[in-house]
Amino acid sequence: MSSDARPARPVHIPNRGDLRRKAVNYKKGLDLKLDDTLRAKMEVLVQSSANAFLDESAEHIKDLRERVSAAQTAEVETRRLLVEDVREQAFQIKGMGGVFGYPLLTEFAKSLHDFLKTIDGDLDELQQEIVSIHIDTLYVVIAHKIAGSGGMLEAQLRASLKAAVEKAKGKD
């Protein structure tokens, strides 16, 4: 073994501070003092965004409810596309529910998304029923604007969904 084959030494490249110079007001810092007027405007914006999210999600869920109920008589390829659409909508709702103060939406959408990740294509009758129950549950949370983690009824619903999903998994 030759001693001439030494690994190259790392080269240190000094920071030129380019990133710092590009930052907003890097010399003085960023002043985040909010007055009451600005705070009120921001709260109105957040509330209107939350309402828009709920309205849009309700429309998507109504569409999915109709499509899932019609899926029994649909072609196999149509049902496969439906599974993909439901999975995508569940993913979107899962990501946004908690942001707007609806953690139940996130939880139920996560349950639906996780369930659909285990399905490669078509839904059998039991799987279709579980998807329908999830979609109905999401719709109820949105229609009644159930913010927070809910109460006793929601806890029972959570347990029922979990049991249904476990039953479907055990069937395989």
C-alpha positions in Angstrom: 0.0 0.0 0.0 1.5 3.3 -1.1 1.6 6.3 1.3 1.0 8.6 -1.7 -2.7 7.8 -1.7 -3.8 10.2 1.0 -7.4 11.5 1.1 -7.9 15.1 0.0 -8.1 17.5 2.9 -11.4 19.4 3.3 -11.4 22.9 2.1 -12.9 25.5 4.4 -15.0 28.1 2.6 -15.7 31.1 4.8 -19.2 32.5 5.2 -19.5 35.8 3.3 -22.7 36.8 5.0 -24.7 36.8 1.8 -27.7 35.2 3.5 -27.7 37.7 6.3 -27.6 40.7 3.9 -30.6 39.3 2.1 -32.7 38.9 5.3 -35.4 41.5 6.0 -33.9 44.4 7.9 -31.0 42.4 9.2 -29.3 45.3 10.9 -32.2 46.5 13.0 -34.1 43.2 13.3 -37.7 42.6 12.6 -40.2 44.5 14.7 -43.2 42.3 15.4 -45.1 44.7 17.7 -48.8 44.3 16.8 -51.2 47.1 17.7 -54.9 46.2 18.4 -56.0 47.3 14.9 -53.5 45.0 13.1 -54.3 42.2 15.5 -58.0 42.5 14.8 -57.4 42.5 11.0 -55.3 39.4 11.4 -58.0 37.6 13.4 -60.6 38.5 10.8 -58.3 37.1 8.1 -57.7 33.9 10.0 -61.5 33.5 10.7 -62.4 34.1 7.0 -59.7 31.6 5.9 -61.1 29.0 8.4 -64.6 29.6 7.1 -63.4 29.3 3.5 -61.6 26.0 4.4 -64.8 24.6 6.0 -67.0 25.6 3.1 -64.6 24.2 0.5 -64.1 21.0 2.5 -67.9 20.6 2.9 -68.3 20.8 -0.9 -65.6 18.3 -1.5 -67.0 15.9 1.1 -70.6 16.2 -0.3 -69.2 15.3 -3.7 -67.3 12.3 -2.3 -70.4 11.1 -0.4 -72.4 11.0 -3.6 -69.6 9.3 -5.5 -69.0 6.7 -2.8 -72.7 5.8 -2.6 -72.7 5.5 -6.4 -69.5 3.4 -6.5 -71.2 0.1 -6.0 -72.6 0.2 -9.5 -69.6 1.9 -11.1 -66.8 0.4 -13.2 -63.7 -0.9 -11.4 -61.5 1.9 -12.9 -64.0 4.5 -11.6 -63.8 3.0 -8.1 -60.0 3.0 -8.2 -60.0 6.7 -9.2 -62.4 7.4 -6.4 -60.1 5.7 -3.9 -57.3 8.0 -5.0 -59.6 11.1 -4.8 -60.8 10.2 -1.3 -57.2 9.6 -0.2 -56.1 13.0 -1.6 -59.0 14.9 0.0 -58.4 13.1 3.3 -54.7 14.1 3.1 -55.7 17.8 2.4 -58.2 17.9 5.3 -55.7 16.1 7.6 -53.1 18.8 7.0 -55.4 21.8 7.4 -57.9 20.8 10.1 -55.7 21.5 13.1 -54.4 24.7 11.6 -57.9 26.2 11.8 -58.8 24.8 15.2 -60.5 21.6 14.1 -58.3 18.7 15.4 -61.2 16.3 15.0 -61.1 16.8 11.3 -57.4 16.1 11.3 -57.9 13.0 13.4 -60.7 11.5 11.3 -59.1 12.5 8.0 -55.9 10.8 9.2 -57.8 7.7 10.0 -59.4 7.7 6.6 -56.1 8.4 4.8 -54.2 5.7 6.8 -57.0 3.2 6.0 -56.9 4.0 2.3 -53.1 3.7 2.2 -53.6 0.0 2.8 -55.8 -0.4 -0.2 -54.2 -0.8 -3.6 -57.2 -0.5 -5.8 -60.8 -1.4 -5.6 -62.9 -1.3 -2.4 -64.9 -4.4 -1.2 -68.2 -3.9 0.5 -66.9 -3.6 4.0 -64.1 -1.2 3.0 -66.6 1.0 1.1 -68.8 1.1 4.2 -65.8 2.2 6.3 -64.9 4.9 3.8 -68.6 6.1 3.9 -68.6 6.2 7.7 -65.4 8.3 7.7 -66.8 10.7 5.1 -70.0 11.1 7.0 -68.1 11.7 10.2 -66.0 14.4 8.5 -69.2 16.0 7.2 -70.8 16.1 10.6 -67.7 17.7 12.1 -67.8 20.4 9.4 -71.6 20.9 9.4 -71.7 21.4 13.1 -68.4 23.2 13.2 -67.1 21.0 16.1 -63.9 22.8 17.1 -61.5 21.4 19.6 -61.3 17.7 20.4 -65.1 17.3 21.0 -66.8 15.6 23.8 -68.1 12.2 24.9 -70.0 11.6 21.6 -66.9 12.3 19.5 -64.9 10.0 21.8 -67.4 7.2 21.1 -67.3 7.9 17.4 -63.5 7.8 17.5 -63.6 4.4 19.2 -66.2 3.1 16.7 -64.1 4.2 13.7 -61.0 2.5 15.1 -62.9 -0.7 15.7 -64.3 -0.7 12.2 -60.9 -0.2 10.7 -59.4 -2.9 12.8 -62.2 -5.3 11.8 -61.5 -4.6 8.1 -57.8 -5.1 8.6 -58.5 -8.4 10.4 -60.6 -9.6 7.5 -57.6 -9.7 5.2 
